[in-house]
Amino acid sequence: MTSIYEQDLPRNQANFAPLSPLGFIERTAEVYPERLAIVHGQLRQTWGQTYTRCRQLASALQQAGIGKNDTVAVMLPNTPPMVEAHFGIPMAGAVLNTLNTRLDPEAIAFMLDHGEAKALIVDPEFATVVAKALPLRQSQTPLLLIDVEDALYGTAAQRLGSSTYEEFVARGDANFAWDLPADEWDAIALNYTSGTTGNPKGVVYHHRGAALNAISNVLEWDMPKHAVYLWTLPMFHCNGWCFPWTLAARAGVNVCLRRVDAQSIFDAIRNYGVTHYCGAPIVQSLLVNAPAAMKEGVPAGVKTMVAGAAPPASMIEGMEKMGFDLTHVYGLTEVYGPATVCAKHDAWSELDIGERAQLNARQGVRYHLQRGASVRNPETLEEVPHDGETMGEIMFRGNIAMKGYLKNPAATEEAFRGGWFHSGDLAVQYPDGYIKIKDRSKDIIISGGENISSIEVEDVLYRHPDVLAAAVVAKPDPKWGETPCAFIELKLGAQTTVEDIVAHCKLHLAGFKVPRHVIFGEVPKTSTGKIQKFALRQQAGSQSAINV
């Protein structure tokens, strides 16, 4: 029998609209049209102006024959066109594909083909590499090329297309009547994984997930209206963790930054009153270890997020000395960037730095609008005991998870096996429900039959006062099978020796976990600041290098 709550209560336009972050900029432009939206060099652009330009971009794309579910790729740094792309492209019904700006021509060509891009917007800084990629494409489909011009880049660049970005936008209708997606499950963005295991996988986002993660960012940070956000995190990475849409929801300010360096970051914080920024551990370490003179005049109270690797005690202490409020988050491309947060408790502030570091090093609990995040047995899918010791795999389910991998049903099915998204990260869960990563499944070192967490060893290395960056991988050993090999990047001027590092590790680790090999030098990192362990495995001669 039909319930009374299912009779004559239909869904209609008056009581239901698809969730989409596009509604955020529409409202902000209506309510705060004169509020500052974008700062870039001498440019000051309001939300009213930004909304108009996004509508023009959408209109111009449709005039060029680009519409629903067509892919528009962009090769852009953190500049105004990148902000506008996050709204104008999906307003046209198209799907935004933000390309990693450090990719080689072969990878770019693969992504343009695999994503079936119909248009490509290119910053002058990347014109040369894109020019090399275009002849490598297998597709015969014409590609509309649009050249961005940016005075802050400073030098003339190769022209690839028939029009500049400004010329293209000017063709569009400022009053373009865009529509919300017919279905919030429609694709809004395409992001490619790093591809260290072969060709990268295309992760497809939907409008619903983008909107909900953008709002979760507000909730996790208690982000106020008109926050001033500095773009140190690349917007090509998980769509900047959805923060372009978050800033629109809060009528905040996008302070653009073409290049990331300590001086530019501190100058921007002082000059523009920056209240929030996100950064990989390497970016945070860059600031902590900057000369004291560079930090003068930097106001206290700046809120910052760090993702991925657990922040070591030295980073937390350094941030506190600067008066910065550090929040640790964790996620993956497949879950729109951060999907768990180490939510702090007031009582933690009364603990010493070592205890605070241990608590803040955990990956935490699910984002507000994520349905579930837990540690489970990868075979049985049963949740592991909350004892802080039993290891399992971090899994997610709910609103903030990708649609799947583009053109890869087998990988999609495997990723969602058993109704959970499988992250590949091994972790434990504590009695309070907080998750702590122990390692990637492929990064566990098996020495003499004993499992060694590379993260555990790295945590100890980061406690050494001279260590700027550290990574530990497995090195083949004729007796033990594998032993830990440590790659260490020292702070400027440090004179630490291998013997010093080994002695330090012996104070904090069981003997079999102490690195048998220590290599000093710059640690290779991705454009988002993540350490490239696959490269280090190859350097160490790891048996797993061929399987990465």
GUKOL-670031 format. One record per residue (C-alpha): y, z, x; residue in one letter. Coordinates in pm, 1 decimal, m for minus. Layout:
N
BAKOL    north       up     east res
BAKOL        Y        Z        X   a
...
This chain:
548
BAKOL    north       up     east res
BAKOL      0.0      0.0      0.0   m
BAKOL    342.9    m92.4    130.7   t
BAKOL    561.7    203.9    219.9   s
BAKOL    882.2    259.6     27.5   i
BAKOL   1058.7    226.8    363.9   y
BAKOL    924.5   m124.2    402.6   e
BAKOL   1031.2   m247.8     58.0   q
BAKOL   1356.1   m438.5      8.2   d
BAKOL   1496.3   m325.5    343.3   l
BAKOL   1507.1   m650.0    539.9   p
BAKOL   1652.2   m705.8    883.2   r
BAKOL   1964.3   m921.2    856.6   n
BAKOL   2283.1  m1010.3   1044.1   q
BAKOL   2463.2   m713.5    892.8   a
BAKOL   2222.2   m450.7   1026.4   n
BAKOL   2069.1   m601.6   1339.2   f
BAKOL   2190.0   m785.6   1649.4   a
BAKOL   1993.5   m867.5   1964.4   p
BAKOL   2068.2   m638.7   2256.7   l
BAKOL   2250.1   m822.5   2534.5   s
BAKOL   2493.3   m719.4   2809.7   p
BAKOL   2714.6  m1009.9   2702.3   l
BAKOL   2847.0   m789.3   2424.1   g
BAKOL   2986.5   m549.4   2682.9   f
BAKOL   3245.1   m789.2   2823.9   i
BAKOL   3340.3   m907.0   2476.8   e
BAKOL   3424.5   m552.2   2365.8   r
BAKOL   3602.0   m458.5   2687.9   t
BAKOL   3817.9   m772.6   2669.6   a
BAKOL   3912.1   m681.3   2312.9   e
BAKOL   3987.2   m315.0   2380.9   v
BAKOL   4116.7   m322.1   2739.3   y
BAKOL   4237.5   m677.7   2804.2   p
BAKOL   4504.0   m564.1   3052.7   e
BAKOL   4278.7   m332.4   3250.5   r
BAKOL   4193.5   m443.4   3601.8   l
BAKOL   3848.5   m604.5   3627.8   a
BAKOL   3828.5   m766.7   3972.2   i
BAKOL   3990.8   m706.3   4311.0   v
BAKOL   3935.3   m964.0   4584.7   h
BAKOL   4185.6   m996.3   4866.7   g
BAKOL   4517.9  m1069.6   4696.6   q
BAKOL   4349.4  m1146.1   4361.5   l
BAKOL   4394.7   m902.3   4074.3   r
BAKOL   4216.1  m1019.1   3759.2   q
BAKOL   4212.6   m835.5   3426.4   t
BAKOL   3925.0   m806.9   3183.6   w
BAKOL   4104.3  m1036.4   2941.2   g
BAKOL   4139.7  m1300.9   3210.6   q
BAKOL   3780.8  m1252.6   3326.9   t
BAKOL   3642.8  m1292.7   2975.4   y
BAKOL   3844.3  m1610.2   2928.2   t
BAKOL   3715.2  m1753.9   3255.2   r
BAKOL   3356.2  m1667.0   3164.9   c
BAKOL   3394.2  m1850.2   2833.6   r
BAKOL   3540.1  m2147.9   3017.2   q
BAKOL   3249.6  m2147.9   3261.0   l
BAKOL   3002.2  m2139.1   2971.7   a
BAKOL   3184.6  m2421.4   2795.0   s
BAKOL   3200.5  m2636.2   3108.5   a
BAKOL   2827.7  m2588.3   3165.9   l
BAKOL   2747.5  m2697.7   2812.6   q
BAKOL   2976.0  m2999.6   2851.7   q
BAKOL   2768.6  m3085.9   3160.0   a
BAKOL   2452.0  m3083.2   2949.2   g
BAKOL   2330.3  m2737.2   3048.0   i
BAKOL   2210.9  m2511.9   2767.3   g
BAKOL   1938.7  m2282.3   2645.3   k
BAKOL   1681.5  m2186.3   2907.4   n
BAKOL   1824.6  m2417.7   3171.4   d
BAKOL   1840.3  m2255.0   3513.8   t
BAKOL   2171.7  m2229.3   3697.8   v
BAKOL   2133.6  m2111.5   4056.7   a
BAKOL   2410.7  m1953.5   4260.6   v
BAKOL   2439.6  m1902.7   4636.2   m
BAKOL   2726.4  m1656.0   4643.1   l
BAKOL   2836.2  m1336.1   4818.6   p
BAKOL   3000.9  m1048.9   4631.7   n
BAKOL   3302.8  m1246.3   4510.9   t
BAKOL   3469.0  m1310.0   4170.8   p
BAKOL   3261.0  m1621.7   4091.0   p
BAKOL   2948.1  m1406.4   4127.6   m
BAKOL   3083.4  m1155.0   3874.6   v
BAKOL   3174.2  m1437.0   3635.1   e
BAKOL   2832.1  m1600.0   3676.7   a
BAKOL   2664.8  m1292.9   3527.8   h
BAKOL   2841.2  m1359.9   3198.3   f
BAKOL   2941.1  m1726.2   3185.7   g
BAKOL   2597.1  m1866.9   3265.6   i
BAKOL   2405.2  m1670.7   2997.1   p
BAKOL   2691.2  m1733.3   2750.0   m
BAKOL   2592.8  m2098.9   2778.6   a
BAKOL   2235.7  m1999.2   2690.4   g
BAKOL   2128.1  m2067.6   3047.1   a
BAKOL   1940.9  m1844.3   3294.0   v
BAKOL   2114.2  m1709.3   3605.0   l
BAKOL   1921.6  m1744.6   3931.7   n
BAKOL   2096.1  m1552.3   4211.3   t
BAKOL   1967.0  m1675.7   4546.7   l
BAKOL   1934.9  m1447.9   4847.8   n
BAKOL   2214.4  m1554.6   5081.5   t
BAKOL   1999.8  m1503.5   5392.1   r
BAKOL   1726.7  m1743.1   5291.7   l
BAKOL   1621.0  m2034.5   5508.6   d
BAKOL   1643.8  m2395.5   5380.1   p
BAKOL   1272.1  m2413.4   5298.7   e
BAKOL   1285.4  m2103.8   5077.1   a
BAKOL   1598.7  m2226.2   4900.4   i
BAKOL   1439.0  m2563.0   4831.2   a
BAKOL   1125.5  m2395.4   4694.0   f
BAKOL   1325.8  m2173.1   4456.5   m
BAKOL   1542.9  m2457.7   4330.5   l
BAKOL   1229.2  m2657.4   4251.3   d
BAKOL   1020.0  m2373.5   4114.0   h
BAKOL   1302.2  m2249.2   3890.4   g
BAKOL   1386.1  m2607.2   3786.2   e
BAKOL   1754.6  m2549.9   3855.6   a
BAKOL   1993.8  m2788.5   3679.7   k
BAKOL   2304.6  m2668.1   3865.8   a
BAKOL   2391.3  m2483.3   4185.0   l
BAKOL   2716.8  m2300.7   4259.1   i
BAKOL   2770.4  m2264.8   4635.7   v
BAKOL   3005.6  m2050.5   4841.8   d
BAKOL   3151.5  m2222.8   5151.6   p
BAKOL   2975.9  m1976.2   5381.2   e
BAKOL   2638.6  m2111.4   5272.0   f
BAKOL   2718.4  m2481.7   5238.2   a
BAKOL   2545.0  m2568.7   5566.2   t
BAKOL   2212.7  m2403.7   5483.5   v
BAKOL   2217.0  m2545.9   5129.9   v
BAKOL   2286.9  m2893.7   5270.0   a
BAKOL   1971.4  m2858.6   5480.0   k
BAKOL   1773.0  m2739.4   5177.7   a
BAKOL   1863.8  m3020.7   4939.5   l
BAKOL   1659.6  m3296.2   5114.2   p
BAKOL   1356.9  m3064.5   5113.6   l
BAKOL   1341.7  m3048.0   4733.2   r
BAKOL   1039.6  m3209.8   4573.6   q
BAKOL   1202.4  m3241.5   4232.5   s
BAKOL   1369.6  m3566.8   4136.3   q
BAKOL   1583.0  m3395.1   3871.7   t
BAKOL   1955.0  m3436.1   3947.6   p
BAKOL   2125.3  m3114.5   4057.5   l
BAKOL   2486.2  m3048.2   3959.7   l
BAKOL   2658.5  m2906.1   4269.0   l
BAKOL   2974.3  m2696.6   4238.2   i
BAKOL   3168.9  m2586.9   4546.9   d
BAKOL   3347.6  m2252.5   4553.9   v
BAKOL   3662.5  m2225.4   4763.4   e
BAKOL   3759.8  m1882.9   4897.9   d
BAKOL   4062.4  m1816.4   5114.5   a
BAKOL   3894.5  m1502.7   5250.6   l
BAKOL   3620.9  m1714.8   5406.6   y
BAKOL   3888.0  m1867.5   5622.5   g
BAKOL   3746.8  m2196.4   5747.2   t
BAKOL   3694.3  m2538.1   5593.9   a
BAKOL   3340.9  m2594.3   5471.6   a
BAKOL   3122.1  m2890.0   5393.8   q
BAKOL   3169.3  m3019.7   5038.1   r
BAKOL   2843.6  m3070.5   4853.2   l
BAKOL   2953.6  m3148.6   4498.2   g
BAKOL   3206.9  m3362.6   4317.5   s
BAKOL   3417.8  m3070.8   4195.4   s
BAKOL   3529.1  m2727.9   4303.3   t
BAKOL   3448.3  m2417.1   4103.6   y
BAKOL   3808.9  m2384.0   3988.0   e
BAKOL   3819.3  m2747.6   3876.0   e
BAKOL   3491.5  m2703.7   3691.3   f
BAKOL   3598.6  m2383.9   3513.0   v
BAKOL   3932.5  m2543.1   3414.4   a
BAKOL   3744.7  m2809.1   3215.1   r
BAKOL   3601.8  m2545.0   2983.3   g
BAKOL   3738.2  m2424.8   2651.2   d
BAKOL   3906.7  m2083.8   2683.2   a
BAKOL   3813.1  m2015.6   2320.1   n
BAKOL   3452.8  m2125.0   2356.5   f
BAKOL   3247.5  m1976.2   2071.7   a
BAKOL   2939.9  m1848.6   2252.5   w
BAKOL   2652.9  m1679.2   2070.1   d
BAKOL   2427.6  m1386.7   2143.8   l
BAKOL   2070.1  m1493.6   2216.7   p
BAKOL   1864.7  m1559.7   1908.4   a
BAKOL   1610.3  m1315.1   2047.2   d
BAKOL   1680.6  m1029.8   2289.8   e
BAKOL   1352.7  m1127.3   2459.4   w
BAKOL   1520.1  m1450.1   2574.7   d
BAKOL   1554.6  m1487.4   2951.9   a
BAKOL   1887.8  m1392.4   3108.6   i
BAKOL   1806.9  m1401.8   3480.9   a
BAKOL   1554.3  m1518.9   3737.5   l
BAKOL   1512.0  m1321.6   4061.7   n
BAKOL   1272.1  m1407.3   4341.4   y
BAKOL   1073.7  m1151.1   4536.4   t
BAKOL   1087.9  m1148.5   4915.3   s
BAKOL    785.0  m1374.6   4953.7   g
BAKOL    624.7  m1200.1   5252.3   t
BAKOL    281.0  m1281.2   5109.5   t
BAKOL    342.7  m1654.8   5076.3   g
BAKOL    567.0  m1824.1   4825.9   n
BAKOL    796.7  m1576.3   4649.1   p
BAKOL    732.8  m1491.3   4284.2   k
BAKOL    999.7  m1557.4   4021.9   g
BAKOL   1074.9  m1242.2   3823.0   v
BAKOL   1216.0  m1316.3   3476.3   v
BAKOL   1455.5  m1068.8   3310.5   y
BAKOL   1532.6  m1055.2   2937.9   h
BAKOL   1861.1   m969.8   2766.0   h
BAKOL   1722.5   m645.1   2624.5   r
BAKOL   1614.6   m509.1   2962.4   g
BAKOL   1942.1   m609.0   3127.8   a
BAKOL   2144.6   m430.2   2860.5   a
BAKOL   1932.0   m115.9   2865.6   l
BAKOL   1924.6    m79.7   3241.7   n
BAKOL   2300.3   m136.5   3256.2   a
BAKOL   2348.8    149.5   3009.2   i
BAKOL   2094.8    365.2   3193.0   s
BAKOL   2312.8    327.7   3504.0   n
BAKOL   2598.2    482.1   3307.2   v
BAKOL   2381.3    770.1   3188.4   l
BAKOL   2225.3    851.2   3526.0   e
BAKOL   2565.8    865.6   3694.4   w
BAKOL   2771.1   1001.2   3401.7   d
BAKOL   2987.0    701.9   3485.8   m
BAKOL   3334.2    737.7   3331.6   p
BAKOL   3550.9    468.0   3179.1   k
BAKOL   3748.3    263.3   3430.9   h
BAKOL   3531.9    362.7   3728.1   a
BAKOL   3621.2    176.9   4046.8   v
BAKOL   3305.4     27.6   4194.7   y
BAKOL   3278.3   m114.7   4546.7   l
BAKOL   3032.5   m401.7   4591.4   w
BAKOL   2837.9   m313.1   4904.5   t
BAKOL   2506.8   m384.7   4729.4   l
BAKOL   2441.2   m762.5   4713.9   p
BAKOL   2477.6   m893.7   4360.5   m
BAKOL   2191.9  m1135.4   4431.6   f
BAKOL   1955.2   m836.5   4462.0   h
BAKOL   1814.9   m751.9   4115.3   c
BAKOL   2147.9   m874.3   3976.3   n
BAKOL   2318.2   m595.3   4169.1   g
BAKOL   2089.2   m341.2   3996.6   w
BAKOL   2251.9   m459.2   3669.7   c
BAKOL   2587.8   m311.1   3772.6   f
BAKOL   2792.7   m626.1   3690.8   p
BAKOL   2698.4   m557.4   3330.0   w
BAKOL   2743.3   m180.5   3371.8   t
BAKOL   3100.8   m228.4   3494.9   l
BAKOL   3178.8   m441.9   3191.0   a
BAKOL   3043.6   m170.7   2962.3   a
BAKOL   3273.3     86.6   3126.5   r
BAKOL   3576.5   m142.3   3163.1   a
BAKOL   3556.0    m60.8   3532.5   g
BAKOL   3689.3   m234.2   3841.2   v
BAKOL   3478.4   m465.9   4057.7   n
BAKOL   3607.6   m431.4   4414.5   v
BAKOL   3454.4   m732.6   4586.8   c
BAKOL   3346.4   m726.5   4949.4   l
BAKOL   3235.8  m1042.5   5129.6   r
BAKOL   3092.7   m860.3   5429.7   r
BAKOL   2962.2   m507.3   5468.6   v
BAKOL   3086.3   m300.0   5762.5   d
BAKOL   3196.9     62.2   5791.1   a
BAKOL   3565.0    m15.4   5846.7   q
BAKOL   3587.5   m241.9   5540.6   s
BAKOL   3409.0     12.8   5321.8   i
BAKOL   3629.6    304.8   5424.1   f
BAKOL   3943.7     90.0   5392.9   d
BAKOL   3844.9    m16.8   5041.2   a
BAKOL   3771.5    340.8   4934.8   i
BAKOL   4115.3    449.7   5054.8   r
BAKOL   4311.4    149.4   4932.4   n
BAKOL   4160.8    100.7   4587.8   y
BAKOL   4051.2    450.5   4491.4   g
BAKOL   3681.2    363.1   4487.2   v
BAKOL   3480.3    612.6   4282.1   t
BAKOL   3129.4    462.5   4301.5   h
BAKOL   2918.0    238.4   4522.8   y
BAKOL   2549.9    168.5   4591.4   c
BAKOL   2388.1    106.4   4926.0   g
BAKOL   2059.0     81.1   5108.9   a
BAKOL   1975.7    360.3   5356.0   p
BAKOL   2103.2    148.9   5645.2   i
BAKOL   2445.8    115.7   5477.2   v
BAKOL   2465.6    489.0   5416.4   q
BAKOL   2366.9    560.0   5778.0   s
BAKOL   2636.4    318.9   5891.5   l
BAKOL   2897.2    534.0   5718.6   l
BAKOL   2755.2    869.6   5824.2   v
BAKOL   2745.8    762.3   6189.0   n
BAKOL   3089.1    595.8   6190.9   a
BAKOL   3356.3    742.7   6422.7   p
BAKOL   3546.1   1038.2   6276.9   a
BAKOL   3877.0    851.6   6305.2   a
BAKOL   3745.4    581.2   6073.3   m
BAKOL   3679.4    840.9   5802.5   k
BAKOL   4025.2    997.0   5805.5   e
BAKOL   4194.5    999.5   5468.8   g
BAKOL   3878.0    915.9   5276.5   v
BAKOL   3887.6   1122.5   4954.7   p
BAKOL   3605.4   1354.3   4856.8   a
BAKOL   3407.9   1305.2   4538.3   g
BAKOL   3292.1    944.7   4586.5   v
BAKOL   2958.3    894.0   4411.8   k
BAKOL   2696.2    682.1   4583.1   t
BAKOL   2341.5    573.4   4510.6   m
BAKOL   2075.5    513.7   4773.3   v
BAKOL   1748.9    343.1   4685.0   a
BAKOL   1409.6    299.1   4838.3   g
BAKOL   1331.0    510.3   5141.1   a
BAKOL   1382.5    882.2   5098.8   a
BAKOL   1719.9    989.9   5240.2   p
BAKOL   1658.5   1208.8   5545.5   p
BAKOL   1824.6   1547.2   5583.3   a
BAKOL   2069.5   1404.1   5836.5   s
BAKOL   2194.0   1150.5   5581.4   m
BAKOL   2230.0   1408.2   5304.4   i
BAKOL   2412.2   1645.2   5538.4   e
BAKOL   2635.9   1363.3   5664.8   g
BAKOL   2726.1   1259.9   5311.9   m
BAKOL   2805.8   1617.6   5218.3   e
BAKOL   3037.2   1650.5   5519.3   k
BAKOL   3228.3   1344.9   5395.4   m
BAKOL   3237.7   1494.3   5046.5   g
BAKOL   3024.6   1213.7   4900.2   f
BAKOL   2783.6   1282.4   4613.6   d
BAKOL   2452.3   1111.4   4692.9   l
BAKOL   2202.4   1017.2   4420.0   t
BAKOL   1855.5    888.5   4510.0   h
BAKOL   1703.2    619.4   4287.5   v
BAKOL   1392.2    404.2   4308.8   y
BAKOL   1271.7     80.7   4159.7   g
BAKOL   1162.7   m275.7   4221.6   l
BAKOL   1279.2   m624.6   4132.5   t
BAKOL   1026.9   m625.1   3847.7   e
BAKOL   1198.9   m328.1   3680.4   v
BAKOL   1560.3   m451.0   3715.5   y
BAKOL   1628.4   m247.2   4028.1   g
BAKOL   1641.9    132.6   3990.7   p
BAKOL   1414.5    269.7   3719.3   a
BAKOL   1371.4    631.1   3832.9   t
BAKOL   1629.3    881.0   3953.8   v
BAKOL   1605.9   1208.1   4142.1   c
BAKOL   1801.0   1397.5   3877.5   a
BAKOL   1962.8   1697.1   4044.9   k
BAKOL   1962.4   2054.4   3920.0   h
BAKOL   2249.2   2299.5   3969.8   d
BAKOL   2018.0   2549.6   4137.2   a
BAKOL   1947.0   2304.1   4419.1   w
BAKOL   2298.8   2346.6   4555.5   s
BAKOL   2215.2   2705.2   4650.3   e
BAKOL   1929.8   2597.9   4879.9   l
BAKOL   1959.1   2521.8   5250.4   d
BAKOL   1985.9   2163.4   5370.2   i
BAKOL   1615.9   2136.4   5454.3   g
BAKOL   1502.7   2240.1   5107.3   e
BAKOL   1765.0   2019.7   4940.9   r
BAKOL   1651.4   1725.3   5148.9   a
BAKOL   1291.1   1776.1   5040.0   q
BAKOL   1390.6   1787.3   4673.6   l
BAKOL   1634.6   1495.3   4695.9   n
BAKOL   1381.4   1285.4   4888.5   a
BAKOL   1169.9   1250.9   4576.0   r
BAKOL   1193.3    933.8   4371.1   q
BAKOL   1235.2   1148.1   4063.5   g
BAKOL   1191.5   1083.6   3693.3   v
BAKOL   1225.5    781.7   3467.4   r
BAKOL   1561.5    633.3   3376.2   y
BAKOL   1686.7    740.1   3034.3   h
BAKOL   1594.6    416.6   2859.0   l
BAKOL   1270.7    346.3   3044.9   q
BAKOL    973.7    448.8   2829.0   r
BAKOL    745.1    574.1   3102.6   g
BAKOL    707.2    622.7   3477.3   a
BAKOL    407.0    809.1   3614.1   s
BAKOL    153.1    823.7   3894.6   v
BAKOL   m188.2    695.9   3790.0   r
BAKOL   m527.7    616.2   3931.2   n
BAKOL   m506.9    238.3   3989.2   p
BAKOL   m866.8    187.9   3875.3   e
BAKOL   m901.2    420.6   3574.5   t
BAKOL   m527.6    428.2   3484.1   l
BAKOL   m559.3    802.4   3424.3   e
BAKOL   m256.4   1008.2   3523.2   e
BAKOL   m312.9   1206.9   3842.0   v
BAKOL   m275.5   1586.5   3835.0   p
BAKOL     83.4   1706.0   3880.6   h
BAKOL     m4.2   1899.1   4193.0   d
BAKOL    207.3   1725.9   4456.1   g
BAKOL   m109.2   1630.7   4645.2   e
BAKOL   m327.1   1388.4   4448.4   t
BAKOL   m223.4   1035.3   4532.7   m
BAKOL   m206.7    745.9   4287.3   g
BAKOL      3.3    439.6   4211.6   e
BAKOL    348.1    449.5   4051.1   i
BAKOL    340.3    265.8   3719.1   m
BAKOL    606.4    180.7   3463.3   f
BAKOL    611.3     76.2   3101.8   r
BAKOL    876.9     24.9   2841.5   g
BAKOL   1206.5   m145.9   2790.7   n
BAKOL   1307.3   m199.4   3151.9   i
BAKOL   1032.1   m425.3   3280.0   a
BAKOL   1033.7   m797.0   3350.9   m
BAKOL    904.4  m1058.1   3108.3   k
BAKOL    666.9  m1160.1   3385.5   g
BAKOL    636.8  m1395.5   3681.4   y
BAKOL    757.7  m1750.4   3619.8   l
BAKOL    472.7  m2003.6   3608.1   k
BAKOL    226.4  m1744.3   3735.3   n
BAKOL     16.0  m1609.6   3446.9   p
BAKOL   m252.7  m1465.7   3674.3   a
BAKOL     m2.2  m1255.7   3869.5   a
BAKOL    167.2  m1147.5   3545.4   t
BAKOL   m162.7  m1038.3   3393.3   e
BAKOL   m256.6   m842.7   3704.7   e
BAKOL     86.3   m676.6   3728.3   a
BAKOL     61.5   m554.4   3366.9   f
BAKOL   m306.7   m462.9   3375.9   r
BAKOL   m393.3   m187.2   3131.7   g
BAKOL    m52.2   m185.9   2967.3   g
BAKOL    134.7    m58.7   3274.2   w
BAKOL    337.5   m236.6   3540.2   f
BAKOL    167.2   m169.4   3874.6   h
BAKOL    426.8   m111.2   4148.1   s
BAKOL    194.5   m107.2   4450.5   g
BAKOL    362.4    213.9   4570.1   d
BAKOL    139.6    514.8   4634.5   l
BAKOL    280.0    852.2   4534.6   a
BAKOL    216.5   1204.1   4413.0   v
BAKOL    363.8   1383.0   4112.9   q
BAKOL    484.9   1742.5   4120.5   y
BAKOL    449.3   2012.3   3851.7   p
BAKOL    807.1   1942.3   3739.6   d
BAKOL    714.4   1578.0   3681.4   g
BAKOL    910.5   1440.2   3976.8   y
BAKOL    748.3   1153.8   4168.0   i
BAKOL    744.8   1123.4   4547.6   k
BAKOL    634.6    806.8   4724.9   i
BAKOL    382.6    851.5   5001.3   k
BAKOL    350.1    486.0   5098.8   d
BAKOL    301.6    127.7   4995.8   r
BAKOL    m67.8     64.8   4944.6   s
BAKOL    m59.8   m184.3   5233.2   k
BAKOL    129.7     57.3   5460.2   d
BAKOL   m126.6    337.8   5466.5   i
BAKOL   m262.4    376.4   5821.2   i
BAKOL   m633.4    457.4   5840.2   i
BAKOL   m705.2    629.4   6171.0   s
BAKOL  m1054.0    758.1   6237.6   g
BAKOL  m1119.6    757.3   5862.9   g
BAKOL   m808.4    967.5   5791.1   e
BAKOL   m519.7    832.4   5583.6   n
BAKOL   m176.1    857.9   5746.2   i
BAKOL    134.9    801.2   5538.2   s
BAKOL    383.8    590.0   5733.8   s
BAKOL    661.4    740.5   5521.6   i
BAKOL    561.0   1093.1   5624.4   e
BAKOL    585.6    997.1   5992.4   v
BAKOL    915.5    814.3   5933.6   e
BAKOL   1060.4   1120.8   5761.1   d
BAKOL    991.3   1322.7   6075.5   v
BAKOL   1140.8   1055.5   6301.5   l
BAKOL   1460.4   1051.9   6094.5   y
BAKOL   1500.3   1423.6   6161.6   r
BAKOL   1556.3   1346.3   6528.7   h
BAKOL   1933.0   1352.1   6584.5   p
BAKOL   1934.3   1029.5   6791.6   d
BAKOL   1740.3    811.3   6545.7   v
BAKOL   1939.9    560.3   6339.8   l
BAKOL   1648.2    368.4   6185.9   a
BAKOL   1272.1    408.5   6206.3   a
BAKOL    962.3    230.3   6083.2   a
BAKOL    595.6    307.0   6138.2   v
BAKOL    312.0     56.0   6106.9   v
BAKOL    m54.2     41.9   6197.8   a
BAKOL   m154.5    m79.6   6543.6   k
BAKOL   m519.4   m176.3   6603.0   p
BAKOL   m705.7     70.8   6820.9   d
BAKOL  m1058.3     19.3   6962.4   p
BAKOL  m1152.6    384.0   6911.6   k
BAKOL   m970.2    494.4   6597.1   w
BAKOL   m943.3    162.7   6414.1   g
BAKOL   m567.7    207.5   6367.6   e
BAKOL   m303.0    438.3   6508.6   t
BAKOL     65.7    480.7   6418.1   p
BAKOL    313.7    260.8   6604.6   c
BAKOL    680.1    364.4   6572.9   a
BAKOL    972.9    122.3   6597.8   f
BAKOL   1297.8    310.9   6654.9   i
BAKOL   1661.5    203.3   6653.7   e
BAKOL   1872.3    463.8   6832.2   l
BAKOL   2229.4    562.0   6758.4   k
BAKOL   2492.7    413.0   6983.8   l
BAKOL   2490.7    581.6   7325.0   g
BAKOL   2169.4    776.9   7269.4   a
BAKOL   1939.2    814.3   7571.3   q
BAKOL   1626.3    946.6   7403.4   t
BAKOL   1293.3    870.3   7570.8   t
BAKOL    946.0    800.6   7437.1   v
BAKOL    840.0   1145.7   7558.2   e
BAKOL   1122.9   1304.7   7359.1   d
BAKOL   1015.3   1126.6   7041.4   i
BAKOL    649.1   1220.3   7083.3   v
BAKOL    736.5   1584.0   7154.4   a
BAKOL    956.8   1592.8   6843.9   h
BAKOL    675.5   1452.8   6628.3   c
BAKOL    424.2   1704.3   6763.2   k
BAKOL    645.0   1985.3   6634.4   l
BAKOL    616.4   1858.1   6275.6   h
BAKOL    294.9   1654.7   6246.5   l
BAKOL    m77.3   1696.8   6294.0   a
BAKOL   m188.3   1544.3   6622.6   g
BAKOL   m363.7   1240.9   6471.5   f
BAKOL    m40.7   1147.5   6286.0   k
BAKOL    177.7   1141.4   6598.6   v
BAKOL    268.4    783.6   6701.6   p
BAKOL     59.5    658.6   6993.3   r
BAKOL    312.2    382.7   7060.2   h
BAKOL    693.2    400.3   7046.3   v
BAKOL    908.1     87.3   7073.9   i
BAKOL   1287.8    107.0   7099.5   f
BAKOL   1516.0   m170.3   6975.8   g
BAKOL   1690.3   m303.4   6669.5   e
BAKOL   1468.3   m270.8   6363.7   v
BAKOL   1462.0   m596.4   6161.1   p
BAKOL   1600.3   m566.4   5810.0   k
BAKOL   1641.4   m783.2   5503.2   t
BAKOL   1981.7   m872.8   5363.0   s
BAKOL   1952.2   m574.9   5129.3   t
BAKOL   1891.8   m333.5   5417.0   g
BAKOL   1516.9   m293.2   5374.1   k
BAKOL   1314.3   m275.3   5693.1   i
BAKOL   1088.1   m579.5   5736.4   q
BAKOL    756.4   m413.7   5803.3   k
BAKOL    567.1   m739.8   5791.5   f
BAKOL    755.2   m851.8   6103.0   a
BAKOL    680.7   m521.8   6273.8   l
BAKOL    309.5   m547.6   6190.7   r
BAKOL    300.5   m884.3   6356.7   q
BAKOL    479.8   m742.8   6659.9   q
BAKOL    240.2   m448.9   6675.7   a
BAKOL    m58.6   m681.4   6650.0   g
BAKOL   m166.1   m509.8   6332.9   s
BAKOL   m487.0   m635.7   6179.0   q
BAKOL   m313.0   m634.2   5841.1   s
BAKOL    m39.5   m869.5   5961.5   a
BAKOL   m230.3  m1176.1   5845.9   i
BAKOL   m268.1  m1026.9   5496.7   n
BAKOL     93.3   m934.2   5434.8   v
